[in-house]
Structure formats: structure tokens, C-alpha cells
Amino acid sequence: MGKARGKRQPETATISSVTHDGRGIADASGKKVFVAGALSGEEVRFVRRKSRRNFDEAELLEVITASPERVAARCAVFGRCGGCALQHVSIDQQRAIKSDTLRDNLERIGRVEPGRWLEPVTGPEWNYRRRARLAVKDVSAKGRVLVGFRERHAPFITDMHRCEVLVAPVDGLIDPLSESIGRLSIRARIPQIEVAVADNATALVFRVLDPPTGGDLDELRRFGDQHGVRIYLQPGGLDSVSLLHPDVEHEPLHYTIPEFDVRIEFEPVDFVQVNGEINRAMVSKALELLEPEQQDRVLDLFCGIGNFSLPLARRCGSVLGVEGEATLVRRAAANAAGNALANAEFRQADLAAVDGTEKWLQGPWDGLLLDPARSGAAEVVRYIGRIDPARIVYVSCHPGTLARDAGVLVNEAGYTLAAAGIIDMFPHTAHVESIAVFRK
């Protein structure tokens, strides 16, 4: 009869390196162990929690010898909340980790190296997040409604009272939201709240699975009035979102990019870049790298509501923005009209299903700007010879797919990777945003 497996005992090891999401890597008993929260060079005590074929995952018990890059986390629920992964790491080291991740992906996946590394695009470290989705759940065992992000290692909602990365005033609205929702008859039927903070207003979109009563509507209006926020209800799909408070939307939600004299209007569930200050810096850097000239024709793919297209239209002869979602295409066209930009046009196309017959593929274009989702731009890159741009700026939210596409552009299509670097859009998280410029 085999020996029963006993309780796992704490172990001690020195961390040799760290992953992009803040897990230290140690070699213990001949097997790699990933220790969440441990930093390179630290001696730590840990206990293994999950066993995989090639590595184990472990819980950090104690830091015996701390790294000089270790700092005290500002958030009271850091380590439990899944919103952040790197608050225990100095901001400079966070950026170094992300830069190393980009470098590794480009070399290992794309087999490319940039001609030069760009300085990181940086901005505020705290209270930067203007777009978020907060989970909501009525938890009778706790006697309150929980509002916040989900836990890092479990599907539960973190029991939190404020958030250090959300912009004001939402950073301090966690408890007031919990209390207000707790007074609703449908408190168990609100699964989430979408947050959108514009330059001129804060919008909260409550997903409601059951119709609110008259008393519920009065409570939500009181909350909106007390905290100076707009309240929207979403009973169904995105097209069901409607304004509850105030009764009339006097001015659309908008943000500005003053360097290009552009104002961009959006709806509360539209995609906008999470970090407003970094977005302005990113747009400026993208145009600096693309070097549009007065007569240039520029193609902006995955254009959204015109975040890059409209600034580009201020600098070049004409811009064509292409986007998959019809509502965003309409919004982009309206934004161009609102900014009196007659040289910006927009059209809808599924950029994940390009077949080579699209008229907008026909080049040559002087410049191409790509800002795809995490899946990258593989389908577009396949037809890069038809677009035939002299310069390409690729803004990426996933270093792996950027590296994959860079490998095709450099090793198959004859471009050089002139420069690349990170954009610190999400401080304290493992998210790696980057920018790269390619030239013929």
C-alpha cells in the first residue's frame, strides 16, 4: 500500500528571475517554481500549491532577504485583488520588467531586433484608470453588496473599499456604490457597472437583469446627484444603454488631445484608451514616428472612434480609418465632422477576415498605423505588399502578437524594425503596451 501524501512543507530558495506578471522563478529540488510576489535576487520562504508537469506554482510565505526594488504596496487588498500585480515593485523596475518582456518576445517569437530602443512612454502611476468594469454581487454572508475587481486567484469579488488606480471620483465610490445598491430591491440582479470618465463628466452604466422599481430609480438618481455622476441603465445589449440621470445629457462625453486641437466624443460603453494622459503622449509619439507630411495618404486600421485618425488628419493630406464595429465607424465620422476635418474618411470592414479584394488595400499608402486588439494584425500583415506603405507604426497591447507580426514584416516582407519600446499604459499591472515603427 502506497504512502499517503503528506501536507506540503515550506521551502526556502533564491529567486533567479521574475516574469512580467510579478512571479519570481526559483529552481528548487530540480524543478522550476513560480512564486507570486517574489522578486529577482530575493531569498524567500514559500509553499507549493499547484503542481504542473514542468513547473510548480507556489504561495509566498516570507521574504527573508528583500530586493532593493521591493516597495510597500499602496492598496490594502493588493495580492488578493486581481486588478494589479506589481504594486510591490518600484515603478522603474516595473518598466524594466515590461521592456524585458517586449525584448524577449521580439527575439524569441519574431526573431527580430529593433535598430534602437525607445524610451518608455510614461505618465501618472496612480489614479490613472478612466475606463473599468466593476463586478457587483450581493453577499449575504458579509451583510453587504461587494463592488470591485475580481480576486487574483478566485472568481470571487474582492472585498475592497476604494481603488488606488481608478481616477477620481470613482476611486472613492466603492463603498458609496455598495451602500446605494444595497438599498435597491434588485441588488442581487446587478452583475456589473461600467465606468467611463470623460474630461467633462463621469458615467456609470448599471447592468440590470430585472426592471428597477420606482424606488430603485429614485435611489440611483439620488446617488448620481449626490456624487455628481451620470447614471445609465443597461437592461440588455449595448444598444439598450439609456441615460437615467440627469434627465437630459447637456453635453456628450468627450476627451481632448490638445496638441492636435482635437475633441473626441464617445458613448459610455465605447472603447477608449484607459489612461488619458498616456493616450495623449502615445498619439504624439505615434505621429512623431510615422512622420506624416502635408500631402501624405495615411491608412489607420482598427481606428475605433478616431483616436489616431483625427490627429493624423491635422498633419497629412488625407486619412482613411477602417474599423470593424459599425457604431464606432459612425462615431469616428461624426467626430471628424465635429472637428471640421474633411480629409478624414471612415469605413467598416472586418479586419480579421481580410481576403485581398478590399479596395482600401490598394496602395501605395505613404503611412500605415495599426492599433489592433490582443489578437494582433496577422490578416492585414499578410497583404502588406498591396498596402505598400513606406512607414508603419504598430501600437500593440500584446507583445506576443506584435512579435509574430514583426517577424512577418521583417523576415518576409522586407521591412526593417527601426525602433520599438513600451508604453506604460497600465502601471502596477502585468499589461504590456508597446509601439514599434517599421520602414522599407
C-alpha positions in Angstrom: 0.0 0.0 0.0 1.5 3.4 -1.1 2.4 6.1 1.4 -0.2 8.8 1.8 0.9 12.2 0.5 1.6 14.5 3.5 1.0 18.2 3.8 3.4 20.2 1.8 6.1 21.8 3.8 7.5 25.3 3.5 10.8 25.6 1.5 13.4 28.3 1.1 15.1 29.3 -2.2 16.6 32.3 -4.0 14.7 33.8 -6.9 16.7 33.9 -10.1 14.4 35.9 -12.3 10.9 37.4 -12.5 8.1 37.1 -15.0 6.2 40.0 -16.5 3.2 39.4 -14.1 5.3 39.6 -10.9 6.1 35.9 -10.3 9.6 35.0 -9.1 11.2 32.0 -10.6 13.3 29.6 -8.4 15.0 26.3 -9.1 14.0 24.1 -6.1 14.7 20.3 -5.9 15.4 20.3 -9.7 12.1 21.9 -10.8 11.2 25.4 -11.6 8.8 27.0 -9.1 6.9 30.2 -9.8 6.4 32.2 -6.6 3.8 35.0 -6.9 5.1 38.3 -5.4 8.8 37.3 -5.2 11.5 39.4 -6.9 14.7 38.6 -8.5 17.6 38.1 -6.1 15.4 37.6 -3.0 15.7 34.7 -0.6 12.1 33.6 0.2 10.1 31.0 2.0 7.2 29.5 0.0 4.9 26.6 -0.1 3.9 24.8 -3.3 0.2 25.0 -4.1 -0.1 23.6 -7.7 2.0 21.0 -9.4 2.4 21.1 -13.2 4.4 18.9 -15.5 7.3 21.3 -16.0 6.9 23.7 -13.1 5.1 24.3 -9.8 3.2 27.3 -8.6 3.8 28.5 -5.0 2.5 30.9 -2.4 4.9 33.4 -0.9 5.1 33.0 2.9 8.0 35.3 3.8 10.7 37.5 2.2 13.9 36.6 4.1 16.2 38.9 2.1 14.4 41.7 0.2 15.3 43.1 -3.2 16.1 46.9 -3.2 13.3 47.1 -5.9 10.7 46.0 -3.4 8.3 48.7 -2.2 5.3 48.8 0.1 2.0 48.3 -1.8 -0.3 51.3 -1.5 -3.5 49.3 -1.8 -4.9 47.5 1.2 -6.1 44.5 -0.8 -3.1 44.1 -3.1 -2.2 40.5 -3.5 -5.8 39.5 -3.3 -7.4 41.8 -5.9 -6.8 40.8 -9.5 -6.7 44.4 -10.7 -3.0 44.9 -10.0 0.0 42.5 -10.0 3.1 44.7 -9.5 2.4 47.2 -6.7 5.2 45.6 -4.7 7.8 46.6 -7.3 9.3 50.0 -7.8 7.9 51.8 -10.9 11.3 51.9 -12.6 11.7 48.2 -12.2 8.1 47.6 -13.4 9.0 49.3 -16.6 12.3 47.4 -16.9 10.3 44.1 -16.5 7.9 45.2 -19.3 10.8 46.3 -21.5 12.5 42.9 -21.0 9.2 41.1 -21.8 9.0 43.1 -25.1 12.6 42.4 -25.9 12.2 38.7 -25.2 9.1 38.3 -27.3 10.6 40.2 -30.3 13.8 38.0 -30.2 12.1 34.6 -29.4 8.9 34.8 -31.4 9.7 37.3 -34.2 13.4 36.7 -34.4 13.8 40.5 -34.8 15.6 43.3 -33.0 14.9 47.0 -33.3 17.5 49.4 -34.6 17.0 51.4 -31.4 15.0 51.1 -28.2 12.7 54.0 -27.5 12.4 55.5 -24.0 9.3 54.2 -22.3 6.2 56.4 -22.7 5.3 57.2 -19.1 2.7 59.2 -17.1 0.8 59.1 -13.8 1.4 56.0 -11.6 -1.8 56.3 -9.6 -5.4 57.3 -10.2 -5.0 56.9 -14.0 -7.7 54.5 -14.9 -10.7 56.2 -16.6 -12.3 53.1 -18.0 -13.2 50.0 -16.0 -15.7 47.2 -15.4 -16.6 46.8 -11.7 -18.2 43.5 -10.7 -21.2 43.6 -8.3 -22.6 40.9 -6.0 -24.9 40.8 -3.0 -23.1 38.6 -0.5 -25.4 37.8 2.4 -22.6 36.2 4.4 -20.8 39.6 4.5 -24.0 41.6 5.0 -23.2 43.9 2.1 -23.0 44.3 -1.6 -19.5 43.8 -2.9 -18.3 46.2 -5.6 -14.9 45.9 -7.2 -12.5 43.8 -9.2 -12.4 40.0 -9.0 -9.8 38.3 -6.9 -6.5 37.3 -8.4 -6.8 33.5 -7.8 -10.5 33.0 -7.5 -13.8 34.1 -9.2 -15.0 36.0 -6.1 -15.3 39.8 -6.0 -12.6 41.4 -3.8 -13.9 42.8 -0.5 -12.5 46.3 -1.1 -13.4 49.8 0.0 -11.5 52.0 -2.5 -9.2 51.7 -5.6 -5.9 53.4 -6.0 -5.7 53.2 -9.8 -9.2 54.4 -10.7 -9.4 58.1 -11.5 -11.3 60.5 -9.2 -14.1 60.5 -8.3 -14.5 56.8 -8.9 -11.5 55.8 -6.7 -13.6 56.8 -3.7 -17.0 55.5 -4.8 -16.6 51.8 -4.0 -18.3 52.0 -0.6 -20.9 54.5 -1.6 -21.9 52.3 -4.5 -22.0 49.3 -2.2 -24.3 51.1 0.2 -26.6 52.5 -2.5 -27.0 49.2 -4.4 -27.7 47.6 -1.0 -30.8 49.7 -0.7 -32.2 48.5 -4.1 -34.9 45.8 -4.5 -32.8 44.4 -7.4 -29.5 44.5 -5.5 -29.0 40.8 -6.4 -29.7 41.5 -10.1 -27.0 44.0 -10.9 -23.9 42.0 -12.0 -21.6 44.9 -13.1 -21.1 48.6 -13.5 -19.2 50.1 -16.5 -17.1 53.1 -15.6 -16.2 55.8 -18.1 -14.6 59.0 -17.0 -14.5 61.8 -19.6 -12.9 65.2 -19.5 -16.4 66.7 -18.7 -18.3 64.0 -16.8 -18.2 60.6 -15.1 -20.6 57.9 -16.4 -21.7 54.8 -14.5 -23.6 52.2 -16.5 -25.5 49.7 -14.4 -26.2 46.4 -16.0 -29.7 45.5 -14.7 -31.1 41.9 -15.1 -34.6 42.9 -13.8 -36.5 46.1 -14.2 -35.8 48.6 -11.4 -38.8 49.7 -9.3 -39.7 53.4 -9.0 -38.0 53.4 -5.6 -34.9 51.9 -7.2 -34.8 54.6 -9.8 -35.1 57.3 -7.2 -32.2 55.8 -5.3 -30.0 55.7 -8.3 -30.9 59.3 -9.2 -30.0 60.3 -5.6 -26.7 58.7 -6.0 -26.0 60.4 -9.2 -27.0 63.8 -7.8 -25.0 63.4 -4.6 -21.8 62.3 -6.3 -22.1 64.4 -9.5 -22.1 61.4 -11.9 -24.2 60.4 -14.8 -26.2 57.2 -14.3 -27.1 54.9 -17.2 -29.1 51.7 -17.3 -28.3 48.7 -19.5 -31.2 46.1 -19.4 -29.9 44.2 -22.5 -27.2 44.5 -25.1 -25.0 47.6 -25.7 -27.8 49.2 -27.8 -30.1 49.2 -24.7 -28.0 51.7 -22.7 -30.1 54.7 -21.8 -29.5 57.8 -19.6 -31.3 57.8 -16.3 -29.7 60.8 -14.5 -29.6 63.7 -15.3 -32.8 63.7 -17.4 -31.0 65.4 -20.3 -27.4 64.9 -21.4 -26.4 68.5 -21.9 -23.0 67.7 -23.4 -21.7 64.4 -24.9 -18.9 62.6 -23.0 -15.6 63.7 -24.6 -11.8 63.9 -24.2 -9.4 66.2 -25.9 -5.9 65.9 -27.4 -4.8 69.5 -27.1 -1.6 69.0 -29.0 -3.6 68.4 -32.2 -6.7 70.6 -31.3 -8.9 67.6 -31.3 -12.0 66.8 -29.3 -13.3 63.2 -29.4 -16.9 62.4 -28.3 -17.8 58.9 -27.1 -20.6 56.9 -25.5 -20.1 55.4 -22.1 -19.6 51.8 -23.4 -17.3 52.8 -26.3 -13.7 51.7 -26.3 -11.4 54.5 -25.2 -7.8 54.1 -24.0 -7.7 53.6 -20.3 -5.1 56.2 -19.4 -5.9 59.6 -20.7 -2.5 61.3 -20.1 -0.7 58.3 -21.6 -3.1 58.3 -24.5 -2.1 61.9 -25.4 1.6 61.0 -25.1 1.1 57.9 -27.2 -0.7 59.7 -30.0 2.1 62.3 -30.1 4.8 59.5 -30.2 2.9 57.6 -32.9 2.8 60.7 -35.2 6.4 61.5 -34.4 7.4 58.0 -35.5 5.1 57.9 -38.6 6.4 61.3 -39.8 3.3 62.3 -41.9 3.9 65.0 -44.4 1.4 67.5 -45.7 0.5 65.6 -48.9 0.7 62.1 -47.4 -2.1 59.5 -47.6 -2.3 57.5 -44.4 -4.3 54.4 -43.6 -5.4 53.9 -40.0 -6.6 50.3 -39.3 -8.5 49.4 -36.2 -9.3 53.1 -35.9 -12.1 53.0 -33.3 -13.7 56.4 -32.8 -10.8 58.2 -34.4 -8.2 58.4 -31.6 -5.3 58.4 -34.1 -7.2 59.3 -37.3 -8.2 62.8 -36.3 -4.7 63.9 -35.1 -3.3 62.4 -38.3 -5.8 64.5 -40.3 -4.3 67.6 -38.8 -0.8 66.7 -40.1 -1.3 65.0 -43.5 -3.2 65.2 -46.8 -5.8 62.5 -46.1 -6.6 59.7 -43.7 -8.8 56.6 -44.2 -9.8 54.9 -41.0 -11.1 51.3 -41.1 -12.9 49.7 -38.1 -14.9 46.5 -37.6 -17.8 47.9 -35.5 -20.3 50.0 -37.3 -21.2 52.1 -34.3 -17.6 53.2 -33.9 -17.3 54.0 -37.6 -20.3 56.3 -37.3 -18.8 57.9 -34.2 -15.5 58.4 -35.9 -17.2 60.1 -38.9 -19.2 62.3 -36.5 -16.0 63.3 -34.6 -14.3 64.2 -37.9 -17.2 66.4 -38.8 -17.3 67.9 -35.3 -13.6 68.9 -35.7 -14.1 70.2 -39.2 -11.8 67.6 -40.7 -12.9 67.0 -44.2 -9.8 65.0 -45.1 -10.7 62.1 -42.8 -12.9 59.3 -44.0 -14.1 56.1 -42.4 -15.4 52.7 -43.4 -16.4 49.4 -41.9 -14.5 46.2 -42.5 -13.8 43.0 -40.6 -10.0 43.2 -40.3 -9.9 39.7 -39.0 -11.3 38.4 -42.3 -9.3 40.3 -45.0 -9.3 38.4 -48.3 -7.2 40.7 -50.5 -10.1 42.1 -52.6 -10.8 45.2 -50.4 -10.3 48.4 -52.3 -8.7 50.1 -49.3 -5.8 47.6 -49.5 -4.7 49.1 -52.8 -1.6 51.1 -52.3 0.8 52.6 -52.2 0.0 54.4 -49.0 2.6 56.7 -47.5 1.9 55.6 -44.0 0.1 52.8 -42.1 -1.0 52.9 -38.5 -2.1 49.7 -36.8 -3.7 49.6 -33.3 -5.2 46.1 -33.1 -6.7 44.1 -30.3 -4.7 41.4 -28.4 -5.0 39.1 -31.4 -2.9 41.4 -33.5 -3.0 42.2 -37.2 -1.9 38.9 -38.9 -4.6 39.1 -41.5 -3.7 42.6 -42.5 0.1 41.9 -42.4 -0.5 39.0 -44.9 -1.4 41.6 -47.5 1.1 44.3 -46.6 2.5 44.2 -50.1 -0.7 45.5 -51.5 -0.9 48.3 -49.0 2.8 49.0 -49.7 3.4 51.7 -47.0 6.7 53.4 -46.8 6.3 53.6 -43.0 4.3 51.6 -40.5 3.6 52.4 -36.8 2.2 49.5 -34.9 0.7 50.1 -31.4 0.3 46.9 -29.6 -1.4 45.7 -26.4 0.2 42.2 -26.6 3.9 41.8 -27.1 3.5 38.2 -28.4 1.3 39.1 -31.4 3.4 42.2 -32.1 6.4 40.0 -32.3 4.7 37.5 -34.5 3.6 40.2 -37.0 7.0 41.9 -36.8 8.6 38.6 -37.8 6.5 38.6 -41.0 7.1 42.2 -41.8 10.9 42.0 -41.3 11.7 38.4 -42.4 9.2 38.1 -45.2 8.0 41.5 -46.4 11.3 43.4 -46.5 10.8 45.9 -43.8 13.2 46.9 -41.0 12.2 47.3 -37.4 13.6 50.8 -36.9 12.6 51.3 -33.3 10.4 49.8 -30.5 9.6 50.5 -26.9 7.0 50.1 -24.2 4.1 52.4 -23.3 3.3 52.2 -19.6 -0.5 52.5 -20.1 -1.3 50.3 -17.1 1.1 50.9 -14.1 1.1 48.2 -11.4 -0.4 45.6 -13.8 1.2 43.0 -15.9 -0.2 44.5 -19.1 2.5 45.3 -21.7 1.6 48.0 -24.2 4.2 48.9 -26.8 4.9 50.8 -30.0 7.1 49.9 -33.0 8.0 51.6 -36.2 8.9 49.8 -39.5 10.5 51.2 -42.6 11.1 49.8 -46.1 
